[in-house]
Amino acid sequence: MQINYDHLKKTILALTEGETDTVSLMATVACEVHHADERFDWTGFYRVVGPELLKIGPYQGGHGCLVIPFSRGVCGAAARTGQVQLVPDVDAFPGHIACASSTRSELVLPVVNGSGTLLGVFDIDSNMPNAFTQTDADHLAQILGQVFHSAD
């Protein structure tokens, strides 16, 4: 299944139009993205809740880790560096946190609001190796930028 990012973007922007509540936006994005592609095994957000600390936010899929420090794992790396983490093989990522043993590859994008404040990270896991492409990262980064521009 090839994901139709134009359709996904239009759908998400229509559903979130005028909304500024971060958790509501996260819940909507997680749901829509998760169901858009069969590669997406776990799709959700980790929210910044304190200095160098992420806690689980809205997600779709099995349980996730509850707390992730910026110093650990793929999500921590995205939060710490502000850079997209495109990981084709999680077993080869130093310090990977195995929240689910089925995860083989991961894509994590930092989420910032219009003033540049880091709100959290958007984490997508797949049970297939090398499941994500730079095209996925670019489209999802664009969607996140538009949705969270006006977030609280």
C-alpha positions in Angstrom: 0.0 0.0 0.0 1.4 3.4 -1.1 0.4 6.2 1.3 -1.3 9.1 -0.3 0.2 12.0 1.5 -1.8 14.7 -0.3 -5.0 13.1 0.9 -3.7 12.5 4.4 -2.6 16.1 4.7 -6.0 17.4 3.5 -7.8 15.1 5.9 -5.7 16.0 8.9 -5.8 19.8 8.2 -9.6 19.6 7.8 -10.0 17.8 11.1 -7.7 20.0 13.1 -8.7 23.4 11.6 -8.9 26.0 14.3 -7.8 23.7 17.1 -4.9 24.8 19.3 -5.0 22.2 22.1 -1.8 20.1 21.8 -3.3 16.9 23.1 -6.3 17.1 20.8 -4.1 17.7 17.8 -1.8 14.8 18.8 -4.7 12.4 19.2 -6.1 13.3 15.8 -2.7 13.1 14.0 -1.8 9.8 15.6 -5.1 8.2 14.6 -5.1 9.4 11.0 -1.4 8.6 10.3 -1.7 5.2 12.0 -4.5 4.1 9.8 -3.1 5.5 6.6 -0.4 2.8 6.0 0.0 -0.8 7.0 3.7 -0.3 7.7 2.8 1.8 10.7 2.7 -0.7 13.7 2.8 1.9 16.5 2.1 5.6 15.9 2.1 8.2 18.7 3.6 11.1 20.5 5.9 11.6 23.5 5.3 14.9 25.1 7.9 17.2 26.7 6.8 17.3 30.4 10.0 18.6 32.1 13.6 19.4 31.5 15.0 16.6 29.2 12.0 14.4 29.8 9.3 12.9 27.5 6.2 11.1 28.6 3.8 9.1 26.5 1.0 11.0 24.8 -1.8 10.0 22.4 -1.0 6.9 20.4 -2.4 4.0 18.4 -1.1 0.5 18.7 0.1 -1.6 21.6 1.4 -0.1 24.8 4.5 2.2 24.6 7.1 3.3 27.1 5.7 5.6 29.7 8.8 7.8 30.2 11.8 8.5 28.0 14.7 10.8 29.0 16.2 12.9 26.2 19.4 10.9 26.8 18.0 7.6 25.7 16.7 5.9 22.6 15.5 7.1 19.2 12.8 9.4 20.7 15.3 10.9 23.1 17.7 11.6 20.2 15.1 13.4 18.2 14.1 15.5 21.2 17.7 16.2 22.1 19.0 17.1 18.6 15.9 18.5 17.1 16.6 16.3 14.1 14.5 13.7 12.4 15.6 10.1 13.2 15.2 7.7 10.4 16.3 4.3 11.7 16.1 1.4 9.2 17.3 -1.2 11.9 16.6 -0.4 15.5 18.9 -3.1 16.7 21.8 -1.1 15.1 20.8 2.1 16.9 23.0 2.7 20.0 20.8 2.9 23.1 17.6 1.9 21.4 14.8 1.4 23.9 12.7 -1.7 23.1 9.2 -0.6 24.1 7.9 -3.4 21.9 10.0 -6.4 20.9 8.3 -6.5 17.4 9.7 -3.1 16.4 12.3 -3.4 13.6 12.5 0.1 12.2 11.5 3.6 13.4 10.9 7.1 12.3 10.8 9.9 14.9 10.2 13.6 14.1 10.5 16.5 16.5 7.3 18.5 17.0 7.5 22.2 17.5 5.0 25.0 17.7 5.1 28.3 15.7 7.3 29.9 18.4 9.9 27.1 18.1 9.0 25.4 21.4 9.6 21.7 21.4 6.2 20.1 22.3 7.4 16.5 21.9 8.2 13.9 19.3 6.1 11.9 16.8 7.2 8.3 16.8 6.2 5.7 14.2 7.4 2.1 14.6 7.2 -0.7 12.1 7.5 -4.4 12.5 9.2 -4.5 9.2 12.9 -3.6 8.7 13.8 -0.5 6.6 10.1 0.5 6.5 10.5 4.2 6.2 11.9 6.5 3.6 13.1 10.1 3.5 9.9 10.8 1.5 7.9 9.7 4.5 9.9 11.9 6.8 9.6 14.9 4.6 5.8 14.6 4.1 5.2 14.0 7.8 7.4 16.9 8.9 5.4 19.2 6.6 2.1 17.9 8.1 3.3 18.3 11.7 4.6 21.8 10.9 1.2 22.9 9.7 -0.8 21.2 12.4 1.2 22.3 15.4 2.1 25.8 14.2 -0.7 27.4 16.4 -0.6 24.8 19.2 -0.5 25.9 22.8 
